[in-house]
Amino acid sequence: MEMSMRKSSNSAAFRLFYYVFMSVFSLVYFYPMIWMLFSSFRGNSEIFNKPFSLPAKVDFHNWSKAWQIGKMSTYVMNSVIVTSLTVVFILLFASLASFAFSKLKFKGSKLMLLMFVFGLFMPMQSFFIAQNYIFDHLHIKNTYWALILPYVGMGLPLAIFLLKAYLDSIPKEMMEAANIDGCGNLRLFWSIIMPLLIPSLATVAIFSSLNSWNELLLALLYVQSDSLKTIPVGLLAFSSKHVTDYKLLFSALTIITIPMILIYIFFHKHIVSGLTEGSLK
Amino acid sequence: MHKFRLSPYLFTAPAVLLFSFTILLPIVMTFFFSFYDWNGFGTMKFIGFDNYVRAFHDHIYLLSYWHILIYIILTIFLEVFAGLFLAGLITVKLKGTSLFRVAFFTPVMLPMLVTSFMWRFVYNSDFGLLNAVLKFLHLDSWTNVWLGNPHTALYALCIVSGWSYAGFYMTIFYAGIQRIPNDIYESAYLDGATERDIFFKIKIPMIKNLVEVALTLCILGGFQGFDLFYVMTNGGPYNATEIVTTYLVKVVFTNGSIGYGSALAVVMTLVVVGVGVVLNMLKRNGNETLEY
């Protein structure tokens, strides 16, 4: 009785303090993003003179101008193509390989698996110099493949380990029963393994697509032609052409950010678990 | 029967071949390039370990490791410990905490490039938000050219990194704290424990493993950063924020020294792998003493 009374009286002051503190704190945390949004509606002089006021009017003129001048539709399209192909290849190749590593016995499987373990720890800096040289000589620089190939290569190790860990937890009896029924490995894979893998594939798809959507270094080095640039490199090119047209830069950044935030709001449970699982394994 | 024996290799072939071509082969070739004086198209001159000797006398290269060290130490506080603190705050037994959880994770969703640009504007000396706040508070003498000043640029970058990733680590810790059984809290409350006691004596010890994982991620990730440094300062002013990758890009793609750049890349790879191995050993030792 005494305990519960003490607890509740503690809570009243604590609760007030907590909510006030957290609200102020998250407002400060959020403010740079709000400022970016407001500035995207302002004129250039307003950006300099009135950093804290609400924008005079919510005017999407800057946005449409940035979208057109910045060739954003091209960049968005390129990012969509590169990211979706990357994710499809990662999911397909990684699920095939992880099935073999987890459920089939064959010579050299340990060695191949070791190779992917090695891949988990290699920084991008360990290979991009020679990769650039190879791509240059095979004339695949300045194509989508110059990005898709390395993104798939970098994404495979983690994808294989996540999927293999999941398959390892599925009892082997299930496969054996199917095998006795005269099911070949390929049919076993499509009709039994793939449906079971779907939740894990979603996790892999989430972090793979975010990685390739945001990748900057390789995209900067391997793609020079403006019509093939992805969003990050496109934004860089845009910013160096319009260095002081801040209202357009703020608009371009806002246009790119808003879909990300919307996706996050709608799918936040999946995204959070996808990102955290992807980095913990 | 014959088909059955062949198939495992067919299943692994696409992944193995693609990985070998895009990652393994370039790693081996980079190692090979590092022993040559070469600009990418002229003749390759074998010079043994000369590139490595040069690397250890390269003032800017060595300085870039120092910057990475500072960056890692500061981001351990600004990302991992700040994330731990946030995780403690959002797991207090009150209503509405999930709203704050969603809020603090939002920066993780911004592409690093957008974050970097946005903060470049926040730090801008003419119209930037930070100087505007300082002027509003009548602290005009504190205003600064944050990214143009060699004394503040690196710290300014670390703060952006913290802003961006603290929510990510918070989420990892949050998942761990959620798994702590409820009756542990209940008996603690009955014993009159405050939220502060619960944070330090229950939450943190119970997620010790996750904190170790987060520290590993933060330390190894510290070597890999590029976007933030490239967009905000590209190593400047006066190399005050130069890190290995920004320097590598300059050596290889601006100066065209592929041989020397490869040696720098090999040294960095060895450093990253070495640090990774040491961290793994530390973690294993720590766990053994815990189990006994």
Contacts between the chains, C-beta under 8 A, distances in Angstrom:
chain1	res1	chain2	res2	distance
A	3	B	189	7.8
A	3	B	190	5.8
A	3	B	192	6.8
A	6	B	192	6.9
A	7	B	189	6.2
A	10	B	194	7.5
A	11	B	94	8.0
A	14	B	195	7.1
A	15	B	94	6.1
A	18	B	89	8.0
A	18	B	92	6.4
A	18	B	94	6.2
A	19	B	94	7.9
A	19	B	96	7.5
A	22	B	89	6.6
A	22	B	100	5.3
A	26	B	100	5.7
A	26	B	103	4.6
A	26	B	104	6.8
A	29	B	103	6.8
A	29	B	104	6.5
A	29	B	107	7.7
A	29	B	163	7.4
A	30	B	103	6.4
A	30	B	106	7.3
A	31	B	129	7.4
A	32	B	118	5.8
A	32	B	119	6.8
A	32	B	122	5.4
A	32	B	129	6.5
A	32	B	163	7.7
A	33	B	106	7.4
A	33	B	107	7.8
A	33	B	110	7.7
A	33	B	118	7.3
A	35	B	122	7.4
A	35	B	129	5.3
A	36	B	118	5.2
A	36	B	121	7.4
A	39	B	121	7.7
A	47	B	127	5.3
A	48	B	126	6.6
A	48	B	127	4.5
A	51	B	127	6.8
A	51	B	129	6.1
A	51	B	132	4.1
A	52	B	132	7.1
A	52	B	136	7.1
A	89	B	18	7.9
A	92	B	14	7.5
A	93	B	14	4.5
A	93	B	15	4.3
A	93	B	18	6.6
A	94	B	15	6.3
A	96	B	11	4.7
A	96	B	12	7.2
A	96	B	14	6.5
A	96	B	15	6.9
A	97	B	11	6.2
A	97	B	12	4.7
A	97	B	14	7.5
A	97	B	15	3.9
A	97	B	16	7.2
A	99	B	11	6.0
A	100	B	7	8.0
A	100	B	8	4.7
A	100	B	11	3.7
A	100	B	12	4.9
A	101	B	12	7.1
A	104	B	7	7.4
A	104	B	8	4.3
A	104	B	11	7.1
A	105	B	8	7.7
A	106	B	5	7.9
A	106	B	8	3.8
A	106	B	9	6.8
A	109	B	8	7.2
A	109	B	12	7.6
A	112	B	12	5.9
A	112	B	16	5.6
A	115	B	16	7.3
A	115	B	19	7.0
A	115	B	20	7.7
A	115	B	24	6.9
A	116	B	15	7.9
A	116	B	19	6.9
A	119	B	19	6.2
A	119	B	23	5.8
A	119	B	24	7.8
A	121	B	272	7.4
A	121	B	273	6.1
A	121	B	276	5.5
A	122	B	23	6.7
A	122	B	27	6.5
A	122	B	269	6.9
A	123	B	223	6.2
A	123	B	224	5.4
A	123	B	268	7.1
A	123	B	269	6.3
A	123	B	272	5.1
A	124	B	224	6.8
A	125	B	224	7.6
A	125	B	244	6.8
A	125	B	245	5.7
A	125	B	248	6.1
A	125	B	265	5.2
A	125	B	268	5.4
A	125	B	269	6.8
A	126	B	27	5.3
A	126	B	30	6.6
A	126	B	265	6.1
A	126	B	266	7.6
A	126	B	268	7.5
A	126	B	269	3.9
A	126	B	272	7.9
A	127	B	22	7.9
A	127	B	23	5.6
A	127	B	26	3.8
A	127	B	27	4.9
A	127	B	30	6.2
A	128	B	26	7.4
A	128	B	265	7.9
A	129	B	26	7.6
A	129	B	30	5.3
A	129	B	33	6.9
A	129	B	248	7.6
A	129	B	252	5.5
A	129	B	258	6.3
A	129	B	261	5.6
A	129	B	262	5.4
A	129	B	265	5.7
A	130	B	25	7.5
A	130	B	26	3.8
A	130	B	27	7.5
A	130	B	28	7.9
A	130	B	29	3.7
A	130	B	30	4.4
A	130	B	33	6.3
A	130	B	262	7.3
A	131	B	22	6.7
A	131	B	26	4.1
A	132	B	252	7.8
A	133	B	29	7.1
A	133	B	33	7.9
A	133	B	40	6.8
A	133	B	258	7.1
A	134	B	25	7.1
A	134	B	26	6.4
A	134	B	29	7.4
A	149	B	18	7.1
A	149	B	21	7.6
A	149	B	22	5.1
A	150	B	22	5.1
A	150	B	23	7.7
A	152	B	18	6.0
A	152	B	22	7.2
A	153	B	18	5.8
A	153	B	19	5.3
A	153	B	21	7.5
A	153	B	22	3.2
A	153	B	23	4.6
A	154	B	22	7.7
A	154	B	23	6.9
A	156	B	15	5.4
A	156	B	18	7.0
A	156	B	19	5.3
A	157	B	19	7.4
A	160	B	15	6.6
A	184	B	3	7.2
A	184	B	4	7.7
A	184	B	7	7.8
A	185	B	4	6.9
A	185	B	7	4.7
A	185	B	8	7.9
A	185	B	11	7.3
A	186	B	7	7.1
A	189	B	11	7.5
A	213	B	111	7.0
A	214	B	111	4.4
A	214	B	112	6.0
A	214	B	113	7.0
A	214	B	227	7.8
A	216	B	112	7.3
A	216	B	113	5.8
A	216	B	226	6.8
A	216	B	227	4.7
A	216	B	230	7.1
A	217	B	226	5.1
A	217	B	227	7.5
A	217	B	230	7.8
A	217	B	245	7.2
A	217	B	249	7.7
A	220	B	230	8.0
A	221	B	249	7.6
A	221	B	253	6.6
A	231	B	111	7.3
A	231	B	113	7.9
A	232	B	111	6.3
A	232	B	113	4.3
A	232	B	227	7.5
A	235	B	113	6.0
A	235	B	114	7.6
A	235	B	117	7.2
A	236	B	113	7.3
A	236	B	231	7.3
A	239	B	117	6.8
A	246	B	121	7.2
A	246	B	127	7.0
A	249	B	117	7.1
A	249	B	121	7.7
A	250	B	121	7.3
A	253	B	114	5.2
A	253	B	117	5.6
A	253	B	118	6.0
A	256	B	111	6.7
A	256	B	114	5.7
A	257	B	110	5.8
A	257	B	111	7.8
A	257	B	114	5.5
A	260	B	109	5.0
A	260	B	110	6.4
A	260	B	111	6.9
A	261	B	106	6.6
A	261	B	109	6.3
A	263	B	109	7.7
A	264	B	105	7.8
A	264	B	106	6.8
A	264	B	109	4.4
A	265	B	102	7.9
A	268	B	102	6.2
A	268	B	105	7.5
A	271	B	109	7.4
A	272	B	105	6.5
A	272	B	171	5.5
A	273	B	175	8.0
A	275	B	108	7.1
A	275	B	168	7.1
A	275	B	171	7.6
A	276	B	168	7.9
A	276	B	171	5.7
A	276	B	172	5.2
A	276	B	175	6.1
A	279	B	172	7.6
A	279	B	217	6.0
A	280	B	172	6.8
A	280	B	210	7.9
A	280	B	213	6.1
